[in-house]
Amino acid sequence: MASLHEPQTAVRPFGAESADTTGWKPRSALVGTLLANRYRIVAPVGQGSTGAVFRADDIQLNKPVAVRVLVPTLVAQPGLIPRIRARIERNLAVERREPGALINLVDIFDVGMTLEGELFVVTDFIDGDHLSTMLARGGRLPWSRARSLLVRLCQILHGLHGHGIVLGALEARHCYAVRNKNKHEALKVVSTAIFEQLASTIGPHAGHGATVLARYVAPEQACGEPIDARSDIYSFGVIAYELLTGSVPFTDANPVRLVAMHIQQPPRPLRVAAPDAGIPAEVEAILLRCLAKSPADRQESMDALANALLAIPEAVATGTHANVTASLAASEIPAQ
């Protein structure tokens, strides 16, 4: 088992520019075509700063998949294709050692070229909402609702860390609430080499994807230093903060200023940011520790973090800050 604090490859310090991809689209209509004699394109799903996404049928494995045709400016960035292939090999090696170990991780498992020479990547297709969608639709979550989601996310990340997998690019829209075979709510975490690439290209002219990612980046990663499991603990803290208060700790339209906030500025306590949300003081203390500037001041592992959160019941006296009234949020916000 790999050490949870074993440093991973450092990304470049934030500052590189990313080209504008506005108006780009794949060179040919793909719906109805068969890519690599395996992926039949069914329908477009959407388009973002990294490419156009399609739902497809994997006729080899008889399952739905997502095919993303990447924008040329992303493909041209040094290191992307080797990084994708290295992650595919890493994941295959983990699954050979322990089948099912990565069942909650959604990552690229194939890569190829269209007939027009455009690079595409393939992941499992996720039928569910990511946490950002849940927030946009229903608002912040009460602790009674967020507790199980956050504990499960800790457990998933702890399992990945046990295999030496540090995400280093985790945000709310990478975490999907889905239904498992028993119709129970489960979580899937999306992490691909593309996100890693975005994390190395945040700058004053970065695309939307890189700018959003900067809201969740750990201070050491922002400085281009090696990252480890505690970097994911920081990003987890940002996600938990967002779920419980309705906003991330730091925000700015300029990703460079935003990254500087992560490095230098202490976050507002959660119960100050959302005084009427009924956030337990114990939860606030745990999450502020996640957001410590130094990795050494954070929890030692995701397992320790999960146990700390589990120790706080769904219904707990919240206490107050000065001039903060008792919260009714838990009863006002419906479960999603």
Buried (B, 14 or more C-beta within 10 A) or exposed (E): EBEBBEEBEBBEBBBBEBBEBEEBEBEEEBEEBEBBEBBBBBEBBEBBBBBBBBBBBBEEEEEBBBBBBBBBBBBEBEEBBEBBEEBBEBBEEBBEEEEEBBEBBBBBBBBBEBEEEBBBBBBBBBEBBBBBBBBEEEBBBBBBBBBBBBBBBBBBBBBBBBBBBBBBBBBBBBBBBBEEEEEEEBBBBBBBBBBBBBBBBBBBBBBBBBBBBBBBBBBBBBBBBBBBBBBBBBBBBBBBBBBBBBBBBBEBEBBBEBBBBBBEEEBBBBBBBBBEBBBBBBBBEBBBBBBBBEBEEBBBBBBBBBEBBBEBEEEBEBBBEEEBEEBEBBEEBEEB
